[in-house]
Amino acid sequence: MNNEHLILNANPIVAFLEKPSAEFTKADIINYIVKNDIRMVNFMYPGGDGKLKTLNFVINDLAYLDTILTCGERVDGSSLFSFIQAGSSDLYVLPRFRTAFLDPFAEIPTVSLLCSYFDKDGNPLESSPEHTLHKAAVAFTEVTGMEFQAMGELEYYVISDEEETFPAQDQRGYHESAPYAKANEFRTRCMQYISQAGGQIKYGHSEVGNFCLNGKNYEQNEIEFLPVPVEQAADQLMLAKWIIRNLAYELGYDVTFAPKITTGKAGSGLHIHMRMVKDGRSQMLADGVLSESARKMIAGMMDLAPAITAFGNKNPTSYFRLVPHQEAPTNVCWGDRNRSVLVRVPLGWAANVNMAALANPQDTSLTSSPSPRTSEKQTVEMRSPDGSADLYQLLAGLCVACRHGFEMRNALEVAEKTYVNVNIHAAENADCLATLAQLPDSCTASADCLDRQRQVFEEHGVFSPAMIDGIIAQLRAYNDLTLRKDIENNPKEIMKLVTQYFHCG
């Protein structure tokens, strides 16, 4: 990172140290704490429920600070993960210095850091969320010679008391401005805090969903991130959800990332954009069109899509979102700029037209300056995941799937056969629809798909058998094989289900 990037960096620790977070050392963290009168340190790490856990330390003296940053601390793994037995449950958590941020909610000045898990022998815990993702990223690079990058579109609902002034039009909230959109200022404060914690944000906006229910206003929002190395992408999404919930609590709002709220209203997805980078350059386009490597990447996702729901759609309400005609996918296919498909290739600035000059004819510098590297913006987007996802499992699963595309002998053939460039749900496309595989319609069916395809996820040692066993058992425990069909016309039962899983992920 050069000085140009450091100047506008929102993270106060980056600004103080004048170096990028990727280069933070233990000495840097201690230096910041000492010179900024920081009194506490928090360790944060994901549990088996997909939420961040916190361990607080009061800084007694410099020696103690050095000890906790060097040695970490013990935690009870059996209370964090279902696959760990109480008889051998002790784990270590060690901070990753590059994740350090100033806690925006703490009254006592506090630096927080995300942690990695280690076992009794001092080795990374094979089944831990962050190490599984690390292994997936390493395997992808070893097989392809490229770096796997990702970013998420984080959708959520803000719930507040219903207001009668400037009412928004039901289900017409997309990019709405104030005063019709009531949660815009809340969202921008969230964005500022996420940026201060190291999140690389692309933009935020009001989303489609808005409605009133039982005297409450439900308003859907989205914060979208920039592509970063996949491990960093998971960390920033975890912190973003933690920040959004904490600020909502502070301001008296409720928020939910639940995939479905009520019948006939937009659900909240967690679309994941991906790209491959080599020597600092995107490998997604070749001569202005999707590259062979990108099509192999997509083929891998087509092959493993049913099993990926086991990581990205983690409770029964997920499958009330994955229904036809709701801008959520149900069929295993892909296409360009097509929101009825599972994997979408969004607009990628491939037209090689100087649009800025056309929009600003008075600015003659635009016509003479070098064209920006717009091809770097091209991504592909997986649209099935939602807010119930385990973020590290999901991104590891997608990383595995994209690597798998390079290991499939028939990858380009699979990509060709699953490509559609039409609204797949239109009546005239019924024959095409009949040829496509379907996503699972329940947690139980998702578990079965993962069980059938587990070998691919376990290859290269990425997902441990214990983790796969645990995910399958967790999903089957919902016993929801026919639940969607049983209650799809029963709003009261659907609402009971939504309430049960309202604060998922």
QUIDAWO-V61710 format. One line per field, one symbol per residue. ss: DSSP state (H for helix, E for strand, L for the rest). Layout:
ss: ???
This chain:
ss: LLHHHHHLLLLHHHHHHLLLHHHLLHHHHHHHHHHLLLLEEEEEEELLLLLEEEEEEELLLHHHHHHHHHHLEEEEHHHHLLLLLHHHLEEEEEELHHHLEELLLLLLLEEEEEEEEELLLLLELLLLHHHHHHHHHHHHHHHHLLEEEEEEEEEEEEEEELLLLLLLLLLLLLLLLLLLLLLHHHHHHHHHHHHHLLLLEEEEEEEEEEEEELLEEEEEEEEEELLEEHHHHHHHHHHHHHHHHHHHHHHLLEEELLLLLLLLLLLLEEEEEEEEEELLEELLEELLEELHHHHHHHHHHHHHHHHHHHHHLLLLLHHHHLLLLLLLLLELLEEELLLLLLEEELLLLLLLLLHHHHHLLLLLHHHHLLLLLHHHHLLEEELLLELLLLHHHHHHHHHHHHHHHHHLLLHHHHHHHLELLLLLLLHHHHHHHHLLLELLLLHHHHHHHHHHHHHHHHHHHLLLHHHHHHHHHHHHLLLLLLHHHHHLLLHHHHHHHHHHLLLLL
